[in-house]
C-alpha cells in the first residue's frame, strides 16, 4: 500500500487529536482541516491548510457548508488505480486525500441533555461528516478512515512500518459504515419520538446499540454472547449498573439481574426479590431489611440457592452476613454499606451490581423487542399493573381490606412470573409461586407444593383468566379466601359459582399479564 501523504482532519471529539496530528506532521504529511479543529492544531504548532482555502469556497450558513465540495470528495473517492479518475483529478486540481479523520457532530450528547430542544437537536445533525466518512470507507483501498480516537495509535504504529495494511483499512471501513449507520439510527429514533405516526410504530425500526462488553458465554457455555447498550439508557436500566466485584457476567446473569431489578423497582420501599431462571422464587417487602430478606428466602429456599437477589434500598452489613450463609450468583441494589462490601469481598465470585437509580417510570414509552427467526416482534412495555378504578368485585362476598391489599401485592408479583402464573400471598408476604406451566391448574398445584407455610386465609393471583373452575377448587382446598384475576373467560359464571360455593371473594382487574 502507498504511504499516506495528505490527511483531512475534522473532529467533534477532540480527544488526542492534537498529539495525533503532531505525529502525522512529523511524518511529513500535509493536513487539511476545518473550523475549531484547525484552530486547535495551529495553536499546537501543526501547520494546517484550511479546507476553505483548498476548495476556494468559504464556509457558510453557520458551518452547514464546509466540506461538500468536489475537490474534497474527488480527492477521497478518486481511485488511484483507474487512469480516468487520476486524469480527472489532475484536470480539476483535485489532490488525493489518503487519510480522513472524522467524528460527527455530538447529536447523541445533545439529545441526552434534558434541556435540549428539537431545534438544537436538528442543528447537531451532521451532513458533511457522514458524507466524507462514507466516501472514505467506500474507497478504503486508497483511503484510511478513522472515526474513533482509539485507533490513532493503531494508525501510527503501522505508519512506522511504512504503510497501513489492507486488513486494517478494511476493518476501519467496516467500523466507519457501522458508525454512520448508528448515527442515522439515533436521528431516526429521536425523530420518531418527536413526530409520531398514527400507530406509534415507525415503518422502519432503527434502534442503535453499541457494544459494552463480551460476556462469559450465552444461555449455554457453547454459545458466545455480548452486551450491547442502547443510546441514552436510563439510570434505572440494568445496563447502567456498575459492577463492584465478582466474576465476569454471563448472558443468564444479566437476564436474571434484569428480572430481579424490574420487579423490585415496582414494589414499595424495602422490597427484596430472589430470582431463579428469570422467575421470582422469593419476594417480600418490609421495614426491617434483615427480616424481610429471611422472609423472601424462606418462600422457596431450595430455589433461592444460587439465585440472583434484587434490593431497592442500600444493603446493610447485617443483611450481607445473612446473605453469605448461602450461595448466591449476583446481587443488584442501589448501594451497599462499606462494611457490607468488605464482607462480600470474602466471596470474590459474587457479582455486586450497583444501580444509579431505583426509580420506576410507569410512563416509559420505549419498545420491548423479542427476536424470532428472520424478524423482530415489537411491543410497548408492560408498565401497567392494574387500573385502580377498574377493579371489579365480581363475587357475592366482598374482600376484606387486608385481602384486597394482599391481592394487589400478589398481582404485581404475578405480572413478573412466567405464564401460566399463580401466586399465593398473605400479609404482604409471598407464600407460593407456580410458574411456566402449560395448564393453569398445574401452576396452582405447584404453588401449593412450594408453600412452606399454611395457606389458610391467603389470597391467590392469576396472570390471566381461569378457563375452568378447577384452579378455584384447588385454591379453596388449601384455604385461599380471595382471588384476583383479569376475568373475561367464557366460563366466568362457572368460576364465580365455584367462588360462591367456597365463600371466596373474587376481584377482576380486566388486565392480563402474560409473560411467555
N, C-alpha and C positions, 0 to 999 in steps of 0.2 A: 504494500500500500504506500501511496505517496505521503511524504511528511506534510504536516499542517503548516500553511504559510499565512493564512488570514482567518481571523475569528470575528464573529459578531456576538457581543455580549449585551444583553438587556434583561435585567432580572428585577423582580419584585422583592424576593427574599435575598437580601444582600449577604447572607452568611458565607463567610470565607471567600467572597468574590474578589476582593482586593488582592489577597495573598495569591489566589489562583491566577489572576491577571498579571501579577508581578512575575510569576514563574513563566507564564506564556511569553511575556516580554523578554525574559532572559534567553528564551529560545529563538528570539528574533522574529516573532510572529506579529504581524500587523493587526491592530484591534480596531474594529468599528463598534460604536456604542451609541446609546440614546439617553436623553434626559438625566435623571438622577444617578443612573449607573455611571454614565460618562463623567459626571462631576466627581463622584467618589474616586474613580480611577485616576483622574487627573490630580486630585489632591494627594493621592498616594504615590504620585510620581510615575504613573504609567501613561505613555503617550497614547492618545486616543483620537481617532478620526470620527467626528460627529456624522451620524448617518445622513442627516440633512445636507451636510457639505458634500458627502459622497454622491447622493442622489441628485443634488441640485434642486431639491424640493423641500420647503420648510415644513417643520412640524406645525400642525394647525388643529383647530377645533378641539382645544383643550387636550391635545395629545391623542385624539382619536385617529388621526392620520400621521403616522411616523414611518413605518416600515413597509406599508403597502405600495411597493414600487417595483417595476421590472428589474431595476439594477440590483435590488435586494433579492427578489425571488428568482431572477435569472441566474444570479451568482450561486444560489443554493440548488436550484433544480437542474441546471445545465449538466449534462452527462459528459464527463471528461473523455470517455471512450467513443463518443459519437462526433465525427468531424463536423457535421452540420451544426450541432449545438455549439461547438467551440468557435466556429466561424461566426455564428450569430452573436455570441458573446463579444467577440473582438470588434465586430461592426458597430455594436451599440455601446461600447465602452463598459461592458459588464465584467467585473473582476470575480474570479472564483472565490467563494466563501467556503472554507474547509471545515470550520468548527462553529457551531451555533450553540450558545449557552443562553437558555431561556427558562425562566419560570414565570408563571402567569399572574395577572392582577389578582389580589387576595380576595376573590369572591367568597370563598368558604369562610374566611375570617370575618368578612363584612356581615354576612347573614347570621353569623354566630353571635353577634352583638345584639343585646336586647333593644338598644336604642336605634339600630339601623332602620332605614326607611327603604321603601321599594325603589325610589329614585337613586339612592346610594348604591343599592344592590346592582341596578342596571348599569350605572356608571362604572362598576367594577367588573363588568363582563368584558374580558379581553378578546379582541378580534385579530389584531396583527400578530400577537404572540402565538396563538394556536395555528395560524396560517404558516408561520415560519417553522414551528415545531413539526407540523405535518409534512411540509416541503422537505425539511431536512431528513426526517425519518424515511420518507419515500426514496430519497436518493442516498441511502446510507452507505452505498459502496464508495461514494465520493465525499460525503459529508458526515461528520460526527455530531450527533445531537446529544446535549446534556441538559436534563430538566431537573436533576436532583443534585444539590451541593455535595451529597455523599459520594458522588462519582468523580469529583475533582481530583482526588488522589489517584484514582484508577487511571485517569487520562494522563496525568503527569508521569506516573510510573512507566506506562507504555511508551510515552514520548521519549523518555530517556533511552529506550531501546531502539528508537528510530521512527516508529510509526504506530498508529492504532490498528490493532488486528481486526480482521473482518468479523471474527466471532464477537468481539466487544462491540463493534459497530452495529451488528445485527441485534445484539441484546439491548443496546441503548435505543435502537429504533423501536423494538417491541415495547419497551417501557415508555417511550415517548407517546406512542399511539394509545397505550393504556392511560397515560397521564391526561391527554386531551379528551379521551372518552369519559373518564371520570369527571373532568371539569365540566363537560357538556351535560353530563348526568346531573351534577349538582344544580346547574342552572335550570334544567328541565324539571327536576323535582321541586325546586323552590317555586318556580312559576306555576306549577300545577297546584301548589298550595295557595298561591295568590289569586290565580284565575281558575277556579274550579269549574269543571264541566258539570253537566246535569246529573251524572251518575256518581260523581266524586272519584271515579276510577278513570285515570287517563287512558287514552287509546294505546299509548306505548308506556311501559313501566320502566323507568330508568332510576335504579337505586344504586348510587355509588357506594362501594365498600373498599376499604383499604386494609391491607394485611397488618395484623398486630403481632402475631407470633405463630410459630409452629407448635402443635400440641403433641403430647407423648404418643398418642395414637387415636384412632377413631372409636366408633362404638365397640370394635373388637381390635385386638392387638395387630392383626394382619392388615388393618385399614389405617392409612395415613390421614392426618387431619391438620387443620389450621384454624385460627380465629381471625375473623375479619370484623372491622368496626365500621358502622355506618357513619355518614357525615353528621357531625354535631350531635352525638348521642347525649341523652340527659344524664345528669349527675346521679339519678336514681336507677339507671340502667346497669345491669350486671357487668356489662363490658367496661364500665367506668371504675370497676373495683380495682383496688391496689393490693397486690399480693405481698403480705408482710413476711411470710415464711412458708416453708413446705416444699414438697416435690413439685416438679413440673406438672401442670394441669393437663388432664386428658379431655377428650370430647365429652365423655359421660359426666365428668366432674362439672363442666360448665352447664350441661343440661340440668343436672340436679341442683346446682347452685342457683340457676335461674328460677327453677321451680320453687325452691325454698324462699328466695327473695321476693318473687312476685306474690306469693301468698302472705308472707309476713308483713309486706307493705300494706296490704289491705286490712289486716287485723288491727285492733286497737293497740295503744301503747302497752308495752310489756308482753308482747306476743313472742312465742317461741315455736318453731316448726322443725320437725325432723323429716327428711325426705329420703326415700329409698326407691331407686329406679323411677324417678320423676313423680312418684305418688307420695303424699303425706302419710306417714305412719305414726306420727305423734304431733299433736297440736295442743297448746294451752296458752291462756292469757291470764296474767296476774301481776300484782304489785311486788310480790316477793320473788325475785328472779330465780333464786336457787330452788325454791319450792315449785315454781312454775316449770322449770326445766325438768325436775323429777317427775312431775305430773305428765309432761309431754312424753318423756322417755318411757314411762310405765304404760302408756297406751298400747305399745307393742314393742317390748324391749328386745325381742328376738330380731325383728326387722330393723330396729334402731342401731344394731351392731353394724359398724361400717357405713353408717348413714352420713348425710350432709345436714348440718344444723344452720338454721336461719334465726337471727335475733333482730329486733328493730330498736334495741337500746344497747348502750355500752355494756360489754360483758365484764363482769366483776371477777376479781381474783377468786372469790368464794365459789362462784359458778364454774370457773375454769378448773378448780380442783375436782369438782364433781364430774365434769365432762371427761377429764383424764382417767377416770376409773374404767372407762370403756373405750373401745376403738372407734374413732370417727375419721372420715376421709377429709372433710373440709368444713369450715365454719365461715359464714358471711354475717357481718354485723356492721353498724355504723362506727364502731370503735371498740377498743379494748383497754382496760386499765393497764398501766405499765407493769404491775405485778402479775397480771393475767398473762401478758406477753412473755414475761420471764418464765412463768410456769409452763406455757405451751412450748417454749424453747427446748424443754426436756424431751419432747416428742417432735423431732425436727421434720418428720414426714407430714404432719398435719398442716394442711393448707389454710392459712388465715387470710381472709379477704375482707378488706376494709372498704366500706362504701362511703362516698362523699355525702350522700343524702338518703334519707329513708322516706321521703315524701311520696305519697300516692297521687297520681294525676288521673282523675276519672274522666278528663276531657281530652286525653291523648288521642290524636287523630291519625297516628301512623298506621301502617298496614301490618297485618300478620301474614307472613309468607310461608307457604308449605310446598315443598318440591314434590312433583310427580314425574314419571317418565316422560321426557320430552316437553315438559311445561311447568307452570307455576300456578298454584291456587292462591288467590289474594283475597283477604277479607279485612274488615275493620277489627280492631282489637276488642276483646270482650272485657270492657271496663265496667259493665253494668253488673250489679249483684241482683237486686230486685228494686222495683219501684214501690216505695212505702205505701202510697195511697192506692196502689193497685192490689195490695194483699187482700185476699178474699177468704173469709171464714166460710168454708163450704159445708162443714158438718153441723149437726144439731147442737153438739156441745161446743162451747167457746173455750179456747185455750186460756190457761191462767197467764198472768203476767210473766211468771218465771218460764213457763213453757214457750211463750212467744219469743222471749229473748234468747232462749236456747235454740229455738228453731232458726232464728235469723243467723246466729253464730254458726250452726251446723250447715246452713245453706251456703254461706260464704266458703266454708271449707270444702263442701261437696263440689263447688264450682271448679276447684283445683285438683280434683280427683279424676282419674281416667274413667270414662263411662264404660259400662253402666256403673254409676257411683251411688253408694249408700253410706250414710254417716250417722252414727248414734252419738248423742251428747246429753250432758246433764250438768247444770250449774256452771256453764261456760267451760266445761271440760269434755274433750272428745273421748269417747269410751270405746268405739269400734269403727273401723273403716273397711268397707268392701269395695274393691276396685277392679275395673277392666274385664268384667265377666260378660259372656255373650247373653246371659239372661239376668234380668234384674233380681229375681228371687234368689239366684245363686250369690249375688253380691250381698243381699240381705243376710243370707245364712253365713257367709264368710265373715261379715262384720260382727255377727253374734259370736262366732268362734274366736275372733280376735279379742273380744272384750274380756278384760281381766277383772272387771268389777260388775256388780249387778246392774242390769239394765232396767230394773224396776223404777218407774217414774221418769225414764229418759225419753228423749224425743228422737225422731228419725227425719233425715233429709234425703231426698232423692233428686238427682240432677235432671230427670225427665219424668214424664207421667208414668203411672202404673198401667201396663197393658192388661193386667189381670188383678184380681183381689189377693192373689197368693202372697205377695210381699207384705200386705197389710196383716194378713193372718199370721205370718211368720213374726212380724213385729209384735203383735198382740200377745202371742205365745210367750214372748220374752219380756213382757212388762212395759212395752212402749205405750205412752199415754197421749202423744201428739205427733202429728206428721205434717211436714211441709214438702210440697212438690209443685211443679208447674201446673198440673192438671191438664185437661184437654184431651183425654183419652175417650174413645167411643164407648168405653166401659166405665166412665166416671161414676155412673149411677151404681154399678156393681161395687166399685171401690168404696164409694161413700156408704153403701149399705153395710159393707164389712166394718167400716169405721164405727157406724152406729151400733152394730152388734157388740163391738168390743169397747164401747164408750170412749172412743179415741177422737180427740179434736183434730180436725184436718184443715189446713190452710193451703190455698192455691196462690202461687206467685204470678202465673201467666208468663214466666220467663224460664226458658230451658237453657241449660249449660252443658251441652255435650262437649266432651274433650276426648276426641278419638285418638 
